Amino acid sequence: MKLLQDRFGYPVAAITGPCTDNSAGVDNVEAATGCVALNARLESEALAAHLMKTLGLGAGVVS
């Protein structure tokens, strides 16, 4: 996260990947980073809604 933010100026909106496969991983990632952690396969609608809201692309409703 820090590398993306410092070197490239990209803000991190969410973290996905194997660390989000269980609630312990999600809790640890969110606590350590302060960033939303979502499982992209199991929570795809929530991830899309979060990204849309973060990017200011509407109400975050996915159909």
Buried (B, 14 or more C-beta within 10 A) or exposed (E): EEEEEEEEEEEBEBBBEEBBEEEEBBEEBBEEEEEBBBBEEEBEEBBBBBBBBBEEEEEBEEE
